């Protein structure tokens, strides 16, 4: 049996490498004869720079930046000299993991810190900037990034607004006279795999803001603010990017990057898989199963996460895809209709989340052993 492993991390519990190792240990314990190949991937969210560094020779560029609530932090991005390209991970300066639970409030957070990273790259003469989106603590429509690069967002009195979520519904005009010199000569790429529009029922606020600390009232306020931002942009620039699939990524950062910086949207999983050489690998070798997984598989998994990209690869190459997860929060049949061969969860329902996260590796190995013993008996 030949296995191709492209798992995501189990957030807060296992890295993708640890998922792969625990899975392989389980297959070994099942007594299955197999070979395996592991590919480090990312959908543009957490782990994007790690995946880039795995496949491309890069140096780390240190930058003094700000976290989502404006506190100074030491941050970094990657630079590849051969292509004169910078690789920035949004979560590195604007991520939810940078804040304590009681600090998480998308009305008060900003992507300004990520904008400082982009500014540093532009000032250094870097001509291609790839920004991996995901894991953000923000819902500012990208105005934080834009402000760090010289855009100003003004209220009805032409007073400069702070670039945070609560300012969105106060924006009456945009001043771009102070935009960073040389910005227009830089190519910007927004790397992500979500398909959400900017606002509305399936938009940035309604789908993602709750997990960033927003209440129902706050979600409604943020959604209205994103609509207002789009209207002001339409009046000034005659651009309509809000409904483009993916514009809602990272609290609307994708929209902001496209609107203010002319960014192109790239599929994160396609981008990283191309770097990994998986297509060349599949042209030479045939695999029996493609293995993927993440901490929780739910409706959002079908909204453009890494797993969806892996399933699309499996369907294209006619390789059955088996997904593993800590918790399965969607009907298996719905996943099978999307192209999954099978899915199994590893949680011990007799214990709490803390226990399951702490013992995830052992649980994954045990459940994988159990699964592949059954699979081996079926094949026999």
C-alpha positions in Angstrom: 0.0 0.0 0.0 1.3 3.5 -0.9 0.1 6.5 1.1 0.5 10.1 0.3 0.0 12.3 3.4 -1.0 16.0 3.1 -2.6 16.8 6.5 -3.2 20.2 8.1 -2.3 20.8 11.7 -4.6 20.0 14.6 -4.7 23.5 15.9 -3.3 23.9 19.4 -2.5 20.2 19.5 -0.4 18.7 16.7 1.6 20.1 13.8 1.1 18.6 10.4 4.4 16.7 10.8 3.2 15.3 14.1 -0.2 14.3 12.5 1.7 12.5 9.8 4.0 10.6 12.3 1.1 9.6 14.5 -0.8 8.3 11.5 2.1 6.3 10.1 2.7 4.8 13.6 -1.0 3.6 13.5 -0.7 2.1 10.1 2.5 0.2 11.2 0.7 -1.1 14.3 -2.1 -2.4 12.0 0.4 -4.7 10.4 -0.1 -3.2 6.9 2.8 -3.3 4.5 3.1 0.2 3.1 5.3 3.1 1.9 4.5 6.7 2.5 5.3 10.2 1.3 4.7 13.3 3.4 4.0 16.8 1.9 4.1 19.9 4.0 1.2 22.1 2.9 -0.8 25.2 3.9 -3.9 26.9 2.6 -2.3 30.3 3.2 -3.3 30.4 6.9 -1.2 29.4 9.9 2.0 27.6 8.8 2.2 29.4 5.4 5.7 30.6 5.9 6.8 27.2 7.3 5.6 25.6 4.1 7.4 28.1 2.0 10.6 27.7 3.9 10.4 24.0 3.4 10.5 24.2 -0.3 12.3 27.5 -1.1 15.6 28.9 0.1 14.7 32.0 2.1 16.2 34.3 4.7 14.2 35.7 7.6 13.8 39.5 7.6 13.1 40.9 11.1 10.7 43.8 11.5 9.4 45.7 14.5 5.6 45.6 14.0 2.4 45.8 16.0 0.0 43.1 17.2 -3.7 43.4 16.4 -4.3 45.8 19.4 -1.3 48.0 18.6 1.3 46.7 21.0 4.9 46.6 19.6 6.1 43.1 18.7 9.1 41.6 16.9 7.9 40.0 13.7 9.4 38.7 10.5 8.8 37.7 6.9 10.7 35.5 4.4 12.7 36.7 1.5 13.8 34.7 -1.6 16.6 36.5 -3.4 16.3 34.5 -6.7 12.8 35.8 -7.4 13.0 39.0 -5.3 9.9 37.9 -3.4 8.7 38.4 0.2 6.4 35.9 1.9 4.3 37.3 4.7 1.9 35.4 7.0 -1.0 37.5 8.1 -1.2 35.7 11.5 2.4 36.6 12.3 1.4 40.2 13.1 -2.4 40.2 13.0 -3.2 36.7 14.3 -5.7 35.7 17.0 -3.0 33.6 18.7 -1.2 36.9 19.6 -4.0 37.9 21.9 -5.3 36.7 25.2 -8.9 35.5 25.1 -10.1 38.6 26.8 -8.3 40.8 24.3 -10.1 39.4 21.3 -12.6 41.9 19.9 -12.8 42.5 16.1 -14.3 45.9 16.7 -10.9 46.9 18.2 -8.4 45.0 16.2 -6.4 46.0 13.2 -4.2 44.6 10.4 -1.9 47.6 10.7 1.0 45.4 11.9 0.9 43.3 8.7 0.9 46.6 6.8 4.1 47.5 8.5 5.7 44.3 7.2 4.5 45.0 3.7 5.8 48.5 4.0 9.3 47.2 5.0 9.4 44.9 2.0 8.4 47.7 -0.4 11.0 50.1 1.1 13.7 47.4 0.6 12.9 47.2 -3.1 11.2 43.8 -3.1 9.0 43.5 -6.1 6.7 40.5 -5.3 4.9 40.1 -2.0 2.9 37.0 -1.3 0.6 37.3 1.8 -0.9 34.1 3.3 -4.3 34.9 4.8 -5.8 33.1 7.7 -5.8 33.0 11.5 -6.5 36.7 11.8 -8.0 38.4 14.9 -9.4 41.1 12.7 -12.4 42.2 10.7 -11.2 45.5 9.4 -11.6 45.0 5.6 -7.9 45.5 5.2 -7.9 49.2 6.2 -5.2 48.6 8.7 -2.8 47.3 6.1 -3.9 50.2 3.8 -3.3 52.8 6.5 0.2 51.5 7.2 0.9 52.1 3.5 -0.3 55.7 3.5 -4.0 55.5 2.9 -6.2 57.5 5.3 -9.8 56.8 6.1 -11.8 59.9 7.1 -15.1 60.4 8.9 -17.8 63.0 8.1 -15.6 65.8 9.6 -12.7 64.7 7.5 -11.0 63.5 10.6 -8.6 60.5 10.3 -10.1 57.3 11.7 -8.3 54.6 13.6 -8.0 51.6 11.3 -10.1 49.1 13.4 -13.3 47.3 12.8 -15.5 49.8 14.7 -14.4 52.6 12.4 -15.7 50.9 9.2 -19.2 52.3 9.5 -17.9 55.9 10.1 -15.9 56.0 6.9 -17.1 58.8 4.6 -14.0 59.3 2.3 -10.5 58.0 1.5 -7.4 60.0 1.2 -4.6 58.3 -0.9 -2.3 61.3 -1.3 0.2 59.9 1.2 0.5 56.4 -0.3 4.0 54.9 -0.1 6.2 55.7 -3.0 6.9 52.7 -5.2 3.9 50.7 -4.0 2.3 50.6 -7.5 5.4 48.9 -8.9 5.1 46.0 -6.5 3.0 42.9 -7.3 0.8 41.8 -4.4 -0.7 38.3 -4.2 -3.4 37.3 -1.6 -3.0 33.6 -0.9 -6.0 31.9 0.6 -8.6 29.3 -0.1 -11.9 30.6 1.4 -14.6 31.6 -1.0 -16.6 33.9 1.1 -17.7 37.4 -0.2 -16.9 40.5 1.8 -20.3 40.9 3.5 -23.7 39.3 3.8 -24.9 36.0 5.3 -21.9 34.2 4.0 -19.5 37.1 4.4 -16.5 37.8 6.6 -18.4 39.0 9.7 -21.2 36.5 9.8 -19.1 33.4 9.1 -15.8 34.2 11.0 -16.2 37.1 13.5 -17.8 35.0 16.3 -14.6 32.9 16.6 -12.6 36.2 16.9 -14.7 37.3 19.9 -17.7 39.1 18.3 -21.2 39.0 19.8 -24.3 38.9 17.5 -24.7 42.7 17.8 -21.0 43.2 17.0 -21.3 40.9 13.9 -24.2 43.0 12.6 -22.2 46.2 13.2 -19.1 44.8 11.4 -21.1 43.5 8.5 -22.7 46.9 8.0 -19.3 48.5 8.3 -17.9 46.3 5.5 -20.9 47.3 3.3 -20.2 51.0 4.0 -16.5 50.5 3.1 -17.5 48.9 -0.2 -19.8 51.8 -1.0 -17.1 54.5 -0.3 -14.7 52.5 -2.4 -17.2 52.3 -5.2 -17.8 56.1 -5.1 -14.1 56.9 -5.1 -12.5 54.2 -7.3 -15.4 52.7 -9.2 -14.3 49.2 -8.0 -16.7 46.4 -7.1 -14.6 43.6 -5.4 -16.9 42.7 -2.5 -18.7 39.9 -4.2 -15.6 38.2 -5.6 -15.2 34.7 -4.1 -12.5 35.0 -1.4 -12.9 38.8 -0.7 -14.1 37.9 2.8 -10.9 36.1 3.7 -9.3 37.1 7.0 -12.0 39.6 8.0 -12.0 41.2 4.5 -8.2 41.5 4.2 -8.3 40.0 0.7 -10.8 42.7 -0.3 -8.5 45.4 1.0 -5.5 44.0 -0.7 -7.2 43.8 -4.0 -8.9 47.2 -3.7 -6.0 49.3 -2.4 -3.0 47.3 -3.6 -4.3 45.7 -6.8 -3.6 42.2 -5.4 -4.3 39.0 -7.3 -6.1 36.1 -5.5 -4.2 32.8 -5.5 -5.4 29.5 -4.1 -3.2 28.7 -1.1 -3.3 24.9 -1.4 -2.6 25.1 -5.2 0.2 27.5 -4.6 1.9 25.4 -2.0 1.3 22.1 -3.8 2.9 23.5 -6.9 6.0 24.4 -4.8 6.0 20.9 -3.3 6.3 19.3 -6.7 3.3 17.0 -6.0 2.2 17.0 -9.7 5.6 15.7 -10.8 5.5 13.1 -8.0 2.0 11.9 -9.1 3.2 11.7 -12.7 5.8 9.1 -11.6 4.1 7.3 -8.8 0.7 5.8 -8.1 -0.7 6.1 -4.5 -3.5 3.9 -3.1 -4.7 6.5 -0.6 -4.3 10.3 -0.1 -4.4 11.1 3.7 -5.4 14.5 5.0 -7.0 15.9 8.1 -7.4 18.8 10.6 -8.5 19.3 14.2 -12.2 19.8 13.4 -14.0 19.0 10.2 -17.2 21.0 9.8 -19.1 23.1 7.3 -16.2 25.6 7.1 -14.0 22.7 5.8 -16.0 22.8 2.6 -15.6 26.6 2.4 -12.1 26.5 0.9 -9.8 25.1 3.6 -6.7 23.0 2.9 -8.6 19.7 3.1 -11.0 20.8 0.3 -8.0 21.4 -1.9 -6.5 18.0 -1.1 -9.9 16.3 -1.9 -10.0 18.1 -5.2 -6.5 16.8 -5.9 -7.6 13.3 -5.0 -10.7 13.5 -7.2 -8.6 14.8 -10.1 -6.0 12.0 -9.8 -8.6 9.3 -8.9 -7.0 8.6 -5.5 -9.3 7.8 -2.6 -9.0 10.5 0.1 -9.2 9.5 3.8 -9.5 12.4 6.3 -8.8 12.2 10.0 -10.0 14.8 12.6 -10.2 15.4 16.3 -13.9 16.1 16.0 -16.3 15.5 13.1 -19.1 18.1 13.1 -20.7 17.4 9.7 -22.5 14.3 8.3 -20.2 11.8 6.6 -22.5 11.4 3.7 -22.2 15.2 2.9 -18.4 14.8 2.9 -18.6 11.7 0.6 -20.7 13.7 -1.8 -17.9 16.2 -1.9 -15.4 13.5 -2.9 -14.1 12.1 0.4 -13.6 8.3 0.4 -13.9 8.2 4.2 -13.5 10.2 7.4 -12.9 9.2 11.0 -12.6 11.2 14.2 -10.1 10.4 17.0 -11.7 12.0 20.0 -12.4 10.0 23.2 -16.0 11.1 23.9 -15.6 10.0 27.5 -13.1 12.8 28.1 -13.1 16.6 27.7 -11.5 18.7 25.0 -8.4 19.4 27.1 -7.7 15.6 27.5 -8.3 15.0 23.8 -5.9 17.8 22.7 -3.2 16.7 25.2 -3.4 13.0 24.0 -4.1 13.7 20.4 -1.1 11.9 19.0 -1.8 8.7 21.0 -5.5 8.8 20.1 -4.7 9.4 16.4 -2.3 6.4 16.4 -4.8 4.1 18.1 -7.8 5.1 15.9 -5.6 4.8 12.7 -4.5 1.3 13.8 -8.2 0.3 14.4 -9.2 1.8 11.0 -6.4 0.1 8.9 -7.0 -3.3 10.6 -10.6 -3.1 9.4 -9.4 -1.9 5.9 -6.9 -4.7 5.7 -9.6 -7.3 6.6 -11.9 -5.8 4.0 -9.2 -6.0 1.3 -8.4 -9.5 2.3 
